């Protein structure tokens, strides 16, 4: 069971708590960096079992979180969808842990090796990052995803979940801690900040006197903006998912309808959901109306330009702000563009470098789109909802990195490593 919350007496007490957690995580990170793959995998196996065995407790804790969110009167349907767990989602957490356990341990992997003319051999070897701070909102499954991925990559992690998912995260963390204990690894390897005090976020962003090596934000635009503005340590940027689906003139209509509907409506509150539909002007006479009618009939509000409004009287007029919006709800912006070039130009001006898709039977148009759209994930004839580490075979993800340094796209175990060089000599000295 979760330990009782610490009674905090102001800022000084919180600072002492966070400094203590960080020191313990730092010590745990040194242990994990040297832990054999077999021991880490034993912990992961025990975590998987614990998640399944305690599914009822996790769901009960989550039900309390959801009830509190509903009672506040501020929670949207999309927010509740992100917050809520179901038996299937708990099982998916356990299955994700099993997949992470099954992937190759990245630590110690020699990624490149070469010999110099003087006979020295140089190897580039994967090593852990150290201590990862993960600050997230709403989605309690992030606690499991981040915890197990960091463990696999030999990192300690400090988790600061959203206040809305506090009970759920504690129940999940109990299972992760149980797995660490069973494998003889320090419980501080996966630490959950035991307070809802928002000041804890600021302390994590400060780096806690050098104890945190990297920060990963998972949440809305305001959280990410705060992290990027205040963080004193490196950040894996995860900006909003202003994702596009472009339907080319050559697209098969049935395929386009299936992809667009799934990309928008499968789960509207996830970062991989499509937020803008772009339709080739050359296809507007035959494809625009069916696509728009399908979305509206499925319960999606469509906000479009003049051409889209003309296609269906139920379409609302789009404002300039709509082209930059991440709705995370059953709303989509729609626009007619001049071919693949027009689609690329629109995405360059309004996209967030997250995930964008083209539906096309024209290989030249598809290759142009895939080559020129500067996003972490680009897809041809597939839904944007595949923007997920699990769907990439990573088992889970900490987030979709939209920056260009260190990691990009789904951040799995391999992306949570750095490297060092090992040099083997036979007595060489430099002249």
C-alpha positions as CSV (number, residue, x, y, z in Angstrom):
1,X,0.0,0.0,0.0
2,X,1.1,3.6,-0.6
3,X,2.9,5.3,2.3
4,X,1.0,8.2,3.9
5,X,1.7,11.6,2.5
6,X,4.4,13.7,4.2
7,X,3.1,16.6,6.2
8,X,4.9,19.6,4.7
9,X,5.4,22.8,6.6
10,X,6.1,25.4,4.0
11,X,8.8,25.9,1.3
12,X,11.7,24.9,3.5
13,X,10.1,21.5,4.3
14,X,9.3,20.9,0.6
15,X,12.9,21.8,-0.4
16,X,14.3,19.4,2.2
17,X,12.0,16.6,0.9
18,X,12.9,17.1,-2.8
19,X,16.6,17.4,-2.0
20,X,16.4,14.1,-0.1
21,X,14.5,12.4,-2.9
22,X,17.0,13.6,-5.4
23,X,20.0,12.4,-3.3
24,X,18.4,9.0,-3.0
25,X,17.7,8.9,-6.8
26,X,21.3,9.9,-7.5
27,X,22.6,7.0,-5.4
28,X,20.1,4.6,-7.1
29,X,21.3,5.7,-10.5
30,X,24.8,4.6,-9.7
31,X,23.5,1.2,-8.8
32,X,21.3,0.9,-11.9
33,X,24.2,1.9,-14.2
34,X,26.0,-1.3,-13.2
35,X,23.0,-3.5,-12.8
36,X,23.0,-6.5,-15.1
37,X,20.3,-6.9,-17.7
38,X,18.9,-10.0,-16.0
39,X,18.3,-8.2,-12.7
40,X,16.5,-5.3,-14.4
41,X,14.4,-7.8,-16.3
42,X,13.5,-9.6,-13.1
43,X,12.3,-6.2,-11.7
44,X,10.2,-5.6,-14.9
45,X,8.7,-9.1,-14.7
46,X,7.7,-8.5,-11.1
47,X,6.2,-5.1,-12.0
48,X,4.1,-6.7,-14.8
49,X,2.8,-9.2,-12.3
50,X,2.1,-6.6,-9.7
51,X,0.1,-4.4,-12.2
52,X,-2.1,-7.3,-13.1
53,X,-2.5,-8.5,-9.5
54,X,-3.4,-5.0,-8.3
55,X,-5.6,-4.0,-11.3
56,X,-8.6,-3.6,-9.0
57,X,-6.8,-1.3,-6.6
58,X,-5.4,0.8,-9.5
59,X,-8.9,1.1,-11.1
60,X,-10.4,2.1,-7.7
61,X,-7.8,4.8,-7.2
62,X,-8.4,6.1,-10.7
63,X,-12.2,6.1,-10.1
64,X,-11.6,8.5,-7.2
65,X,-9.4,10.7,-9.4
66,X,-12.0,10.8,-12.2
67,X,-14.9,11.5,-9.7
68,X,-12.9,14.4,-8.3
69,X,-12.2,15.8,-11.8
70,X,-15.9,15.5,-12.8
71,X,-16.9,17.2,-9.6
72,X,-14.7,20.2,-10.3
73,X,-16.9,21.1,-13.3
74,X,-13.9,22.1,-15.3
75,X,-12.9,18.8,-16.9
76,X,-13.7,18.3,-20.6
77,X,-14.5,15.0,-22.1
78,X,-11.1,14.8,-23.7
79,X,-9.5,15.4,-20.3
80,X,-11.5,12.7,-18.7
81,X,-10.5,10.3,-21.5
82,X,-6.8,11.0,-20.8
83,X,-7.3,10.6,-17.1
84,X,-9.5,7.5,-17.0
85,X,-8.2,4.0,-16.8
86,X,-10.1,0.9,-17.9
87,X,-9.3,-2.8,-17.4
88,X,-8.0,-2.8,-21.0
89,X,-5.7,0.2,-20.4
90,X,-4.4,-1.4,-17.2
91,X,-3.7,-4.6,-19.2
92,X,-2.0,-2.5,-21.9
93,X,0.3,-1.1,-19.2
94,X,1.3,-4.6,-18.1
95,X,1.7,-5.8,-21.7
96,X,3.9,-2.7,-22.4
97,X,6.2,-3.7,-19.5
98,X,6.4,-7.2,-21.0
99,X,7.5,-5.7,-24.3
100,X,10.1,-3.5,-22.7
101,X,11.5,-6.5,-20.8
102,X,11.8,-8.3,-24.1
103,X,13.8,-5.7,-25.9
104,X,17.6,-5.8,-25.9
105,X,19.3,-4.0,-23.1
106,X,20.8,-0.8,-24.6
107,X,23.4,-0.3,-21.9
108,X,26.9,-1.5,-22.8
109,X,26.0,-1.8,-26.5
110,X,29.0,-0.9,-28.7
111,X,27.4,1.2,-31.5
112,X,30.6,1.8,-33.4
113,X,34.2,0.6,-33.3
114,X,37.3,1.6,-35.3
115,X,41.0,1.3,-35.2
116,X,43.4,4.2,-35.6
117,X,46.7,4.1,-37.6
118,X,48.6,3.9,-34.3
119,X,46.9,0.7,-33.3
120,X,44.5,2.1,-30.7
121,X,40.9,0.8,-30.9
122,X,38.1,3.3,-30.1
123,X,34.6,2.1,-29.2
124,X,31.4,4.2,-28.8
125,X,29.3,2.6,-26.0
126,X,25.8,3.3,-24.7
127,X,25.6,4.5,-21.1
128,X,22.6,5.7,-19.0
129,X,21.8,9.4,-18.7
130,X,21.6,9.3,-14.9
131,X,18.6,10.8,-13.2
132,X,15.6,11.7,-15.4
133,X,12.9,14.0,-14.1
134,X,9.5,13.4,-15.7
135,X,6.8,16.0,-15.2
136,X,3.4,15.0,-16.6
137,X,-0.3,15.8,-16.5
138,X,-3.5,13.7,-16.6
139,X,-2.4,10.4,-18.0
140,X,-1.5,8.1,-15.1
141,X,-0.1,5.4,-17.4
142,X,2.9,7.7,-18.0
143,X,4.1,6.7,-14.5
144,X,4.4,3.1,-15.6
145,X,5.8,3.9,-19.1
146,X,8.4,6.4,-17.8
147,X,9.4,4.2,-14.8
148,X,10.0,1.0,-16.8
149,X,11.8,2.7,-19.7
150,X,14.2,4.5,-17.4
151,X,14.9,1.3,-15.5
152,X,15.6,-0.6,-18.7
153,X,18.0,2.1,-19.8
154,X,19.8,2.1,-16.4
155,X,18.4,5.5,-15.2
156,X,16.8,6.5,-12.0
157,X,13.6,8.6,-12.5
158,X,11.7,11.1,-10.4
159,X,8.1,11.2,-11.4
160,X,5.9,14.3,-10.7
161,X,2.4,13.5,-11.9
162,X,-0.5,15.8,-12.2
163,X,-2.6,16.5,-9.2
164,X,-5.6,15.2,-11.1
165,X,-4.1,11.7,-11.4
166,X,-2.4,11.7,-7.9
167,X,-4.2,8.6,-6.5
168,X,-3.8,6.6,-9.7
169,X,-0.1,7.3,-9.9
170,X,0.4,6.3,-6.3
171,X,-1.3,3.0,-7.0
172,X,0.8,2.3,-10.1
173,X,4.0,3.4,-8.3
174,X,3.3,0.9,-5.6
175,X,3.5,-1.9,-8.2
176,X,6.7,-0.5,-9.6
177,X,8.3,-0.3,-6.2
178,X,7.3,-3.9,-5.5
179,X,9.1,-5.0,-8.6
180,X,12.2,-3.2,-7.5
181,X,12.2,-4.8,-4.1
182,X,11.7,-8.3,-5.5
183,X,14.7,-7.8,-7.8
184,X,16.9,-6.4,-5.0
185,X,17.1,-2.9,-6.6
186,X,16.8,0.3,-4.7
187,X,13.3,1.6,-4.5
188,X,14.6,5.1,-5.1
189,X,15.3,4.0,-8.7
190,X,11.7,5.0,-9.4
191,X,10.5,7.8,-7.2
192,X,7.1,9.4,-7.2
193,X,7.0,12.9,-5.6
194,X,4.6,12.4,-2.7
195,X,2.9,15.8,-2.7
196,X,0.5,17.8,-4.9
197,X,2.4,21.0,-4.1
198,X,3.0,22.7,-7.4
199,X,6.2,24.2,-6.1
200,X,7.8,20.8,-6.5
201,X,7.8,21.3,-10.2
202,X,9.9,24.5,-9.9
203,X,12.4,22.6,-7.7
204,X,12.7,19.9,-10.2
205,X,13.3,22.4,-13.0
206,X,16.1,23.9,-11.0
207,X,17.9,20.6,-11.3
208,X,18.0,20.0,-7.5
209,X,21.7,21.0,-7.2
210,X,22.8,19.0,-10.2
211,X,21.0,15.8,-9.1
212,X,18.7,15.7,-12.2
213,X,20.3,15.2,-15.6
214,X,17.4,15.8,-17.9
215,X,13.8,16.9,-17.7
216,X,11.0,15.4,-19.8
217,X,7.6,17.3,-19.8
218,X,4.4,15.5,-20.8
219,X,1.4,17.8,-20.8
220,X,-0.3,20.8,-22.3
221,X,1.3,23.8,-24.0
222,X,1.4,25.8,-20.7
223,X,3.4,23.1,-18.9
224,X,5.9,22.6,-21.8
225,X,6.3,26.4,-22.1
226,X,7.0,26.7,-18.4
227,X,9.5,23.8,-18.5
228,X,11.4,25.3,-21.5
229,X,11.4,28.8,-19.9
230,X,12.5,27.7,-16.4
231,X,14.5,24.5,-16.7
232,X,18.2,24.7,-15.7
233,X,18.9,21.3,-17.1
234,X,18.5,19.8,-20.6
235,X,14.9,19.2,-21.8
236,X,13.5,16.6,-24.1
237,X,11.0,19.0,-25.8
238,X,7.5,17.6,-26.4
239,X,5.5,20.3,-28.0
240,X,1.8,20.1,-28.8
241,X,0.6,17.8,-31.6
242,X,-0.8,20.1,-34.2
243,X,-1.0,17.2,-36.6
244,X,-2.2,17.1,-40.2
245,X,-3.6,14.6,-42.6
246,X,-3.2,15.7,-46.3
247,X,-5.5,13.9,-48.8
248,X,-3.9,14.0,-52.2
249,X,-5.8,14.0,-55.5
250,X,-4.6,10.5,-56.2
251,X,-5.8,9.1,-52.8
252,X,-8.2,6.2,-52.7
253,X,-11.4,7.7,-51.1
254,X,-12.3,4.7,-49.0
255,X,-8.7,4.6,-47.6
256,X,-8.8,8.3,-47.0
257,X,-12.0,8.2,-45.1
258,X,-10.8,5.3,-42.9
259,X,-7.5,7.1,-42.1
260,X,-9.0,10.5,-41.5
261,X,-11.7,9.1,-39.2
262,X,-9.2,7.1,-37.2
263,X,-6.6,9.9,-37.0
264,X,-9.2,12.3,-35.6
265,X,-11.7,10.2,-33.7
266,X,-10.1,7.1,-32.4
267,X,-8.9,9.0,-29.3
268,X,-9.3,12.8,-29.6
269,X,-7.3,13.6,-26.5
270,X,-4.0,12.0,-27.4
271,X,-1.0,13.9,-28.9
272,X,-1.2,11.8,-32.1
273,X,-4.7,12.9,-32.9
274,X,-5.1,14.8,-36.2
275,X,-6.1,18.4,-35.7
276,X,-6.2,19.7,-39.3
277,X,-7.4,18.0,-42.5
278,X,-5.9,19.3,-45.8
279,X,-7.5,18.3,-49.1
280,X,-5.9,18.7,-52.5
281,X,-7.9,21.3,-54.6
282,X,-7.8,18.9,-57.5
283,X,-9.7,16.4,-55.4
284,X,-12.1,18.7,-53.8
285,X,-14.9,18.1,-56.2
286,X,-15.0,14.3,-55.4
287,X,-13.4,13.8,-52.0
288,X,-14.0,16.9,-49.9
289,X,-17.7,16.5,-49.3
290,X,-17.6,12.8,-48.3
291,X,-14.7,13.4,-45.9
292,X,-16.4,16.4,-44.2
293,X,-19.8,14.7,-44.0
294,X,-18.2,11.6,-42.5
295,X,-16.5,13.6,-39.8
296,X,-19.6,15.6,-38.9
297,X,-21.8,12.5,-38.9
298,X,-19.3,10.9,-36.5
299,X,-19.8,13.8,-34.0
300,X,-16.8,15.9,-35.0
301,X,-17.1,19.6,-35.4
302,X,-15.5,20.9,-38.6
303,X,-14.1,24.4,-38.9
304,X,-13.2,25.1,-42.5
305,X,-12.2,27.7,-45.0
306,X,-14.7,28.9,-47.7
307,X,-14.3,25.9,-49.9
308,X,-14.9,23.5,-47.0
309,X,-17.9,25.5,-45.9
310,X,-19.3,25.3,-49.4
311,X,-19.0,21.5,-49.3
312,X,-21.3,21.1,-46.3
313,X,-23.6,23.7,-44.7
314,X,-22.8,22.3,-41.3
315,X,-19.2,23.4,-41.4
316,X,-18.3,26.4,-39.2
317,X,-16.0,29.2,-40.4
318,X,-12.4,28.7,-39.4
319,X,-10.5,31.6,-37.8
320,X,-6.8,32.1,-38.2
321,X,-6.3,30.6,-34.7
322,X,-7.8,27.3,-35.9
323,X,-4.9,26.6,-38.1
324,X,-2.6,26.5,-35.1
325,X,-5.0,24.8,-32.7
326,X,-4.4,21.6,-30.8
327,X,-8.0,20.8,-29.9
328,X,-7.6,17.5,-28.1
329,X,-11.3,17.2,-28.7
330,X,-13.8,16.2,-31.4
331,X,-13.0,19.3,-33.5
332,X,-10.9,19.5,-36.6
333,X,-9.8,22.4,-38.9
334,X,-10.2,21.7,-42.6
335,X,-8.7,23.5,-45.6
336,X,-8.3,23.1,-49.4
337,X,-4.7,23.5,-50.6
338,X,-3.0,23.5,-53.9
339,X,-1.5,20.0,-54.2
340,X,1.3,18.5,-52.1
341,X,3.3,21.7,-52.3
342,X,0.5,23.7,-50.8
343,X,0.1,21.1,-48.0
344,X,3.8,21.2,-47.2
345,X,3.7,25.0,-47.1
346,X,0.7,25.0,-44.7
347,X,2.4,22.5,-42.4
348,X,5.6,24.5,-42.4
349,X,3.6,27.6,-41.3
350,X,1.3,26.0,-38.8
351,X,2.6,22.6,-37.7
352,X,4.4,21.7,-34.5
353,X,6.9,19.2,-35.9
354,X,5.1,16.3,-34.3
355,X,3.3,14.0,-36.7
356,X,1.9,14.5,-40.2
357,X,0.4,12.1,-42.8
358,X,-0.2,12.0,-46.5
359,X,-2.9,9.8,-48.1
360,X,-1.8,9.3,-51.7
361,X,-1.4,6.6,-54.5
362,X,1.2,8.9,-56.2
363,X,4.6,7.7,-55.1
364,X,6.3,10.9,-56.2
365,X,3.9,13.1,-54.2
366,X,4.3,10.8,-51.2
367,X,8.1,10.9,-51.4
368,X,8.0,14.7,-51.7
369,X,5.8,14.9,-48.6
370,X,8.0,12.5,-46.6
371,X,11.2,14.3,-47.5
372,X,10.1,17.9,-47.1
373,X,7.8,17.8,-44.1
374,X,10.1,18.6,-41.1
375,X,8.3,16.6,-38.4
376,X,9.4,13.9,-36.0
377,X,7.1,11.4,-37.6
378,X,5.8,11.5,-41.2
379,X,3.4,8.8,-42.5
380,X,2.2,7.6,-45.9
381,X,-1.2,6.0,-46.0
382,X,-1.4,5.5,-42.3
383,X,-3.2,7.2,-39.4
384,X,-1.4,9.7,-37.2
385,X,-2.6,7.8,-34.2
386,X,0.4,5.5,-34.8
387,X,2.5,8.2,-33.2
388,X,3.2,6.0,-30.1
389,X,6.2,4.3,-28.8
390,X,4.2,1.1,-28.3
391,X,3.2,1.1,-31.9
392,X,6.9,1.5,-32.9
393,X,7.8,-1.6,-31.0
394,X,9.4,0.2,-28.0
395,X,6.9,-1.2,-25.5
396,X,6.2,2.3,-24.2
397,X,7.3,5.9,-24.5
398,X,8.1,8.8,-22.3
399,X,6.9,11.1,-25.0
400,X,7.2,12.2,-28.6
401,X,10.3,14.5,-28.7
402,X,9.7,17.3,-31.3
403,X,13.1,18.9,-30.9
404,X,16.2,17.9,-32.9
405,X,18.8,17.4,-30.2
406,X,19.6,13.9,-28.8
407,X,16.2,12.3,-29.3
408,X,13.4,12.8,-31.8
409,X,10.0,11.0,-32.1
410,X,9.0,8.4,-29.6
411,X,11.4,8.4,-26.7
412,X,12.0,4.7,-25.7
413,X,14.7,3.0,-23.8
414,X,17.4,3.5,-26.4
415,X,16.7,7.3,-26.6
416,X,17.2,7.5,-22.8
417,X,20.9,6.7,-23.1
418,X,24.0,8.7,-23.9
419,X,27.4,7.3,-24.8
420,X,31.0,7.3,-23.9
421,X,34.2,6.3,-25.7
422,X,36.3,3.4,-24.6
423,X,39.9,3.5,-26.0
424,X,42.1,0.4,-26.0
425,X,45.8,0.9,-26.4
426,X,49.0,-1.1,-26.2
427,X,51.2,1.5,-24.7
428,X,50.7,4.3,-27.2
429,X,51.8,7.9,-26.3
430,X,51.1,11.0,-28.3
431,X,54.1,12.6,-29.9
